[in-house]
Amino acid sequence: MNYAFTYKMYFKANLLYQRLNLLFRRCHSERRDNPSFDPIKFIQGNTEISTNHMTPEIKLHLITPRCALWDSGADQCLVSDPFWAFYWPGGQVLTRYILDHGSVVKDKSVLDVGSGCGASAIAAAMRGARRVLANDIDPVAAAAMKMNAKLNSVNLETSTDNLIGEGLHQWDVVFLGDMFYDEEFASTVSDWLKTLKQSNSSCQILIGDPGRFSLEEHPVKSLLFRVAEYELDEVCRRENNGLTLGGVWAYDPTRTMK
Ligand SMILES: C[S@@+](CC[C@H](N)C(=O)[O-])C[C@H]1O[C@@H](n2cnc3c(N)ncnc32)[C@H](O)[C@@H]1O
């Protein structure tokens, strides 16, 4: 199975979060066992700088159809799940929204959970956020986020801690780009959002999602209201068979009008 195919399968099939966790654990331990693994060299050698997405203002190191890994087998690669090397549709629409509505983040402290390539965090920094933390449990993603931030001449803090479940009080805005990709994980995330909002009611929580089943069918959907909707561009539609639209949602359990 090649990476492009694996990537599409995640969109189409919503593979189980346990499987993701297993894969992450496996690829992390592979890297720990390989002291010569250099994420920066890996990213430089296996991606190209792309603006061929819905936020062309932002340059990103991505695996594209012109990269060898797009068609190669998983056994030919040192990292087993380079999610940071793809720009997910939920992240693309969320980032588009931030670039188009900079006042949402201007002078604010922003946390981007599951940041992947870091695009949403970079958009926040570009639009004048006071502090931006790009968080992803994958250490290679952290390297990619730093490289992408440098490419776009912005400063980000990065972290690989698992913050989902943690009590966080210091953030004005929290982003979740395409994080409702699995039913069980959707419940974990929505439980966390509930406590996050209870402990910090002024925190604005923004979710980008292209209509995934795990979100559409989840009870948390009734606590979201849509702040924007974008048509996915041609490249994004082609790479994500069946998806055409992406919504940006605000999590607000107090609001009744949807
Ligand atoms: C579907 S990708 C979305 C990436 C990015 N937000 C985007 O839209 O392009 C999900 C990302 O979440 C990260 N992730 C999974 N579980 C996480 C957790 N508990 N905390 C932080 N990141 C996590 C993965 O490493 C992956 O990069």
Ligand as a Chemical Component Dictionary entry (heavy atoms), coordinates in Angstrom:
data_LIG
# 
_chem_comp.id                   LIG 
_chem_comp.type                 NON-POLYMER 
_chem_comp.pdbx_formal_charge   0 
_chem_comp.three_letter_code    LIG 
# 
loop_
_chem_comp_atom.comp_id 
_chem_comp_atom.atom_id 
_chem_comp_atom.alt_atom_id 
_chem_comp_atom.type_symbol 
_chem_comp_atom.charge 
_chem_comp_atom.model_Cartn_x 
_chem_comp_atom.model_Cartn_y 
_chem_comp_atom.model_Cartn_z 
_chem_comp_atom.pdbx_ordinal 
LIG C1  C1  C 0  -5.702 14.415 10.418 1  
LIG S1  S1  S 1  -4.163 15.056 10.854 2  
LIG C2  C2  C 0  -4.553 16.806 10.826 3  
LIG C3  C3  C 0  -3.332 17.663 10.711 4  
LIG C4  C4  C 0  -3.620 19.161 10.509 5  
LIG N1  N1  N 0  -4.402 19.708 11.579 6  
LIG C5  C5  C 0  -4.300 19.396 9.184  7  
LIG O1  O1  O 0  -5.520 19.596 9.189  8  
LIG O2  O2  O -1 -3.614 19.357 8.149  9  
LIG C6  C6  C 0  -4.203 14.688 12.595 10 
LIG C7  C7  C 0  -2.930 15.073 13.332 11 
LIG O3  O3  O 0  -3.207 14.897 14.717 12 
LIG C8  C8  C 0  -2.054 14.413 15.347 13 
LIG N2  N2  N 0  -2.507 13.803 16.606 14 
LIG C9  C9  C 0  -3.149 12.621 16.830 15 
LIG N3  N3  N 0  -3.430 12.468 18.133 16 
LIG C10 C10 C 0  -2.991 13.596 18.756 17 
LIG C11 C11 C 0  -2.985 14.052 20.111 18 
LIG N4  N4  N 0  -3.502 13.327 21.098 19 
LIG N5  N5  N 0  -2.442 15.253 20.391 20 
LIG C12 C12 C 0  -1.900 16.021 19.398 21 
LIG N6  N6  N 0  -1.847 15.630 18.096 22 
LIG C13 C13 C 0  -2.391 14.440 17.781 23 
LIG C14 C14 C 0  -1.438 13.488 14.329 24 
LIG O4  O4  O 0  -0.052 13.312 14.570 25 
LIG C15 C15 C 0  -1.716 14.222 13.024 26 
LIG O5  O5  O 0  -0.649 15.055 12.649 27 
# 
loop_
_chem_comp_bond.comp_id 
_chem_comp_bond.atom_id_1 
_chem_comp_bond.atom_id_2 
_chem_comp_bond.value_order 
_chem_comp_bond.pdbx_ordinal 
LIG C1  S1  SING 1  
LIG S1  C2  SING 2  
LIG S1  C6  SING 3  
LIG C2  C3  SING 4  
LIG C3  C4  SING 5  
LIG C4  N1  SING 6  
LIG C4  C5  SING 7  
LIG C5  O1  DOUB 8  
LIG C5  O2  SING 9  
LIG C6  C7  SING 10 
LIG C7  O3  SING 11 
LIG C7  C15 SING 12 
LIG O3  C8  SING 13 
LIG C8  N2  SING 14 
LIG C8  C14 SING 15 
LIG N2  C9  SING 16 
LIG N2  C13 SING 17 
LIG C9  N3  DOUB 18 
LIG N3  C10 SING 19 
LIG C10 C11 SING 20 
LIG C10 C13 DOUB 21 
LIG C11 N4  SING 22 
LIG C11 N5  DOUB 23 
LIG N5  C12 SING 24 
LIG C12 N6  DOUB 25 
LIG N6  C13 SING 26 
LIG C14 O4  SING 27 
LIG C14 C15 SING 28 
LIG C15 O5  SING 29 
# 
